[in-house]
Amino acid sequence: MRFTTFVLDRTSQALGRGPSISKLVVLFAVSSGGLVAYADSRLDNGVEIPQGPPKKKVVVLGTGWAGTSFLKNLDTSLYDVQVVSPRNYFAFTPLLPSVTCGTVEARSIVEPIRNIVKKKDGQVKFWEAECFKIDPANKKVLCRSNIGTNLDGNGEFAVEYDYLVVALGAKSNTFNTPGVEENCHFLKEIEDAQKIRRSVMDCFERACLPNLSDEEREKNLHFVVVGGGPTGVEFAAELHDYVSEDLAKLYPNVKDLVKISVIEAGEHILTMFDKRITKFAEDKFQRDGINVKTNFKVVKVSNKAITMTNPSTGEVSVPYGMAVWSTGIGTRPVMMDLMKEVGQAGRRVLGTDEWLRVLGTNNVYALGDCATISQRKVMEDVSAIFKVADKDNSGTLTVKEIKEVLDDICVRYPQVELYLKTKQMTDFSYLLKDSTGNVNEDSIELNIEEFKKALANVDSQVKNLPATAQVAAQQGEYLARCFNRMKQCEEKPEGPRRIREPGRHRFRPFRYRHLGQFAPLGGEQTAAQLPGDWISIGHSTQWLWYSVYASKQVSWRTRMLVVSDWTRRFIFGRDSSCI
Amino acid sequence: MRFTTFVLDRTSQALGRGPSISKLVVLFAVSSGGLVAYADSRLDNGVEIPQGPPKKKVVVLGTGWAGTSFLKNLDTSLYDVQVVSPRNYFAFTPLLPSVTCGTVEARSIVEPIRNIVKKKDGQVKFWEAECFKIDPANKKVLCRSNIGTNLDGNGEFAVEYDYLVVALGAKSNTFNTPGVEENCHFLKEIEDAQKIRRSVMDCFERACLPNLSDEEREKNLHFVVVGGGPTGVEFAAELHDYVSEDLAKLYPNVKDLVKISVIEAGEHILTMFDKRITKFAEDKFQRDGINVKTNFKVVKVSNKAITMTNPSTGEVSVPYGMAVWSTGIGTRPVMMDLMKEVGQAGRRVLGTDEWLRVLGTNNVYALGDCATISQRKVMEDVSAIFKVADKDNSGTLTVKEIKEVLDDICVRYPQVELYLKTKQMTDFSYLLKDSTGNVNEDSIELNIEEFKKALANVDSQVKNLPATAQVAAQQGEYLARCFNRMKQCEEKPEGPRRIREPGRHRFRPFRYRHLGQFAPLGGEQTAAQLPGDWISIGHSTQWLWYSVYASKQVSWRTRMLVVSDWTRRFIFGRDSSCI
């Protein structure tokens, strides 16, 4: 009876009606267990009455591109979802360089995770904590709350999982260069961008103080970017715009002392882009007075100077006011531990298979910057493939036999398709003709050696995916779709034929679609490398950049904020307050 | 010859022309000293060649309401102006409580000082540094740059002045209560508001963590405001709105555990307002579930609990998640030192005369929260006033004689006018009638004792001005106007007649015009006390509040930002990201 009353209170709360209606409900409740269950299923915080088998526990670590994309696309009514991340928001990281100079505000590019999940079915639990240990043997993760010291106890807790989705991202890679951690800024998190912004302004205010020599002023106004990749280059360009468009008017006495340097260990900046873009960027930076120092390797950073070496000059030290370190990513300690745990200690980065499953584990998935996909090589499986294709066990393959398994092979080993494309072959039979020298398709028959020879160079096309937001987002979406159709696909697999075992894979493996990449170069000019090696550079590309970045925002709120920030910048310029 | 070449380089730089034009300039430069001087006067950073008498140096300490208002109104072409402040921006502090919950963003209420001064004539120098010592004997201030450690040397420098304008503001007053500095938030600076915002979100995230007892969750969600003044009350109201309008949806599991307490040592909150407003606020807070604890004095704050006493309950300790301390203002150490230096060691706050000149100094002015005006008492001067008024030295004053000096007296001693108003007397003669019992105005003649008796109660009207933005801004504007007309007024004084010396004061003394005060109470309701004891409470007053605060913004930029923040809040609610 007490229980019924309890349900009554909850029900009237949940339905938001007065006591007269509640009485009606309680009558039904007493007579019908179904209604009780219905009322209860609407509760947020009540006792749990099991309804059928309990849902499987999915634990997601991280709320970056991969984790958030997974969450957004997951049918959360199917699972008991728990998210653990030290940040209770998703940050639109491609706009971080803009945040460093106040072109957009930090708050405009973040969206609280709770905002994202509150629209979804079921209940997603979020813990603001850092996962410091993954324990795949016991199917749990250990977490620590990193908020203040006011929490009773040490703030540690364990979360059990049935499926674990690891999307912890990466850390900046200092290559163990001494002094980098202590003296350089990184550009990976919102806080980094805010610190850089504050630091730029501090350098200007410091350079204006009385009783300083010109040398000291110049030192304070020397901004150094280490690393000529897209992030470093975009930051240098943003900073140049900030100085020339806004700060020059406010600090007229010192504006001519400002120097921006980009230090790159390689031959060129933006090497991941087409040569035309690299050339354009280098030329533009030279015109803008941004000092690009290629072939210089930084060996030490003190609080006053950066030391670097170059084959021709040897070691040189340059005094600087602020330095941003942006030379690539490294593996987080918690991932290192996991790699040891699962027998991947020898690798540089955690490896997964093509379905994003961590090699050496069960039900642990890893995506985004914290892992790479180990694409299975064709040559490892070539005998098995031959066996599968050779249906009549004749010891040779006909074109017909090959064509029957070709689709599955191309799905399982995308390098095959890629190789054909690169060689401008429209069909697999060209490859066979190429290897046998035979021109008549129907008469071709290959033995195992000839088959191996035909496929010998295919694996050269296997390449690691870049560590970009685009890859992470696509992986998150892919994995969520797999999770959503887990049940259906167990019954009716949709993946390619298994090579070494009978049957088919449950899902098709992950396949990355490259949609292009931007390199903003300042002065309202952007370079873009679009699919099919299309290159676009200039002011119109900047407008393409604006529209793509506005459309890719995670919510209408951030979209409005970002666009209004751009508008504000056009009208009033950027803010120079040291806050 | 070297000097000429130097000027040439600078000139060609300043004019932005090539070397061919420069040669022309150098020819003129050699033949005509005038051109050299002309060229030099355009330099920003070059050698100084005096042209006529050098301008007087005005040094302004602080960029709060008083300092910025002074700067905005000063004719900067008349003086060599230098501004020293640890903050390179002006903050619209009345919106700080809104910043604590993200109703407006921190950046929307700040304007860089360099933005404000760049539109002005002449050159205003700004140093981002903290003044740690005022040396009126040697007419200089000692400053220290507080930016990082990357500056060579200790970052200290001295600035000399002819006129010093001290507008350093006040610090929060903890009344030496143990544990306050370490465990409580204040609400005076932008950084404070940002920290509070972050801390509120941390409390919610902490309360959601697994493995916590309900008691621990309640502790984390207990928000305590110490001090029932306008700032504390507005913060409590903002926080209540934030929780009920936004956070309740995002944290449904813990929303019923939230508790907001306002602790006030006095009988009521908002005691500086009319009783009707106090009553309305207390009733509204009760309806909203905000716990108002009056007659409670906080005696200790630990990191887990706040201890307070009350005559009836004795000492009680309450666990809390976050506490904001807002009980009034205290004097900064640098001001304490100055007070010792100028013989004001016994006072609580630095005293100035009615022209904002620091008592015991020459050419040092103080305004805003860092000083109070010591209004000269009538009774101190009553004999001298009698002497001045008694033109015929008859030993008695006629009404005619009094009327001749009355205007000057009312200007010099505003309490006289205030007293008449309070007693609802329209004219000074009523006061005389009152004191002599005589009804026929013409026949009144007062001797010194009767005159003293008539004025005996007038000084009861002397009150300190409140420490508000309104007072500081009016003082800054007043002082700037005095500085702008320094020369004219020396020749043609416009102040009241001097009582103890011949002649007139240069300027009229500062006079505060009260324009009303708002007390936002949450739920789109505001109370306002307008001049003439008009009271206005409710939703319409909230709209008055919006329009007044929008119109008072220091620039069109911040105005647009604040209004767009309000709009964003109406559409999307407040952001809950922990950044």
Contacts between the chains, C-beta under 8 A, distances in Angstrom:
chain1	res1	chain2	res2	distance
A	44	B	252	4.6
A	44	B	253	5.9
A	45	B	252	7.2
A	45	B	253	4.9
A	87	B	577	8.0
A	87	B	578	7.0
A	88	B	201	7.2
A	88	B	205	5.9
A	88	B	576	7.4
A	88	B	577	6.4
A	88	B	578	5.1
A	89	B	577	3.7
A	89	B	578	7.0
A	89	B	579	6.9
A	102	B	107	7.9
A	105	B	105	6.9
A	105	B	107	6.4
A	106	B	579	5.9
A	107	B	102	7.9
A	107	B	105	6.4
A	107	B	575	5.7
A	107	B	577	6.9
A	107	B	579	6.9
A	110	B	575	7.4
A	110	B	577	4.6
A	110	B	579	6.2
A	111	B	577	7.5
A	112	B	250	6.8
A	112	B	575	6.8
A	112	B	576	4.6
A	112	B	577	5.1
A	114	B	250	4.1
A	114	B	251	7.3
A	114	B	576	6.7
A	115	B	250	6.9
A	115	B	576	7.4
A	118	B	249	6.4
A	118	B	250	6.3
A	126	B	208	7.2
A	127	B	208	7.1
A	127	B	209	5.9
A	127	B	210	6.5
A	128	B	205	3.8
A	128	B	206	7.7
A	128	B	208	7.5
A	128	B	209	7.5
A	128	B	578	7.0
A	129	B	209	6.8
A	145	B	205	7.9
A	145	B	206	6.6
A	145	B	209	5.5
A	147	B	202	4.4
A	147	B	205	6.0
A	147	B	206	5.1
A	148	B	199	7.8
A	148	B	202	5.9
A	148	B	206	7.3
A	149	B	303	7.1
A	150	B	206	7.2
A	150	B	220	7.2
A	150	B	303	6.3
A	150	B	304	7.2
A	150	B	321	6.8
A	151	B	206	5.4
A	151	B	209	7.4
A	151	B	216	7.8
A	151	B	220	7.4
A	152	B	216	5.6
A	152	B	219	8.0
A	155	B	209	7.3
A	157	B	209	6.8
A	157	B	210	5.3
A	157	B	211	4.9
A	159	B	210	7.4
A	190	B	579	5.3
A	191	B	579	7.2
A	194	B	579	7.7
A	199	B	148	7.9
A	201	B	88	7.2
A	202	B	147	4.5
A	202	B	148	5.9
A	205	B	88	5.9
A	205	B	128	3.8
A	205	B	145	8.0
A	205	B	147	6.0
A	206	B	128	7.7
A	206	B	145	6.6
A	206	B	147	5.1
A	206	B	148	7.2
A	206	B	150	7.2
A	206	B	151	5.5
A	208	B	126	7.2
A	208	B	127	7.1
A	208	B	128	7.5
A	209	B	127	5.9
A	209	B	128	7.5
A	209	B	129	6.8
A	209	B	145	5.5
A	209	B	151	7.4
A	209	B	155	7.3
A	209	B	157	6.8
A	210	B	127	6.5
A	210	B	157	5.3
A	210	B	159	7.5
A	211	B	157	4.9
A	216	B	151	7.8
A	216	B	152	5.7
A	220	B	150	7.3
A	220	B	151	7.5
A	249	B	118	6.5
A	250	B	112	6.8
A	250	B	114	4.1
A	250	B	115	6.9
A	250	B	118	6.3
A	251	B	114	7.3
A	252	B	44	5.4
A	253	B	44	4.8
A	253	B	45	4.8
A	303	B	149	7.2
A	303	B	150	6.3
A	304	B	150	7.2
A	321	B	150	6.8
A	556	B	572	7.8
A	557	B	568	7.6
A	557	B	571	7.9
A	557	B	572	4.3
A	560	B	568	7.2
A	560	B	571	7.9
A	560	B	572	7.6
A	561	B	568	7.0
A	564	B	564	6.1
A	568	B	557	7.7
A	568	B	560	7.2
A	568	B	561	7.0
A	571	B	557	7.9
A	571	B	560	7.9
A	572	B	556	7.8
A	572	B	557	4.3
A	572	B	560	7.6
A	575	B	107	5.7
A	575	B	110	7.5
A	575	B	112	6.8
A	576	B	88	7.4
A	576	B	112	4.6
A	576	B	114	6.7
A	576	B	115	7.4
A	577	B	87	8.0
A	577	B	88	6.4
A	577	B	89	3.7
A	577	B	107	6.9
A	577	B	110	4.6
A	577	B	111	7.5
A	577	B	112	5.1
A	578	B	87	7.0
A	578	B	88	5.1
A	578	B	89	7.0
A	578	B	128	7.0
A	579	B	89	6.9
A	579	B	106	6.0
A	579	B	107	6.9
A	579	B	110	6.2
A	579	B	190	5.3
A	579	B	191	7.2
A	579	B	194	7.8
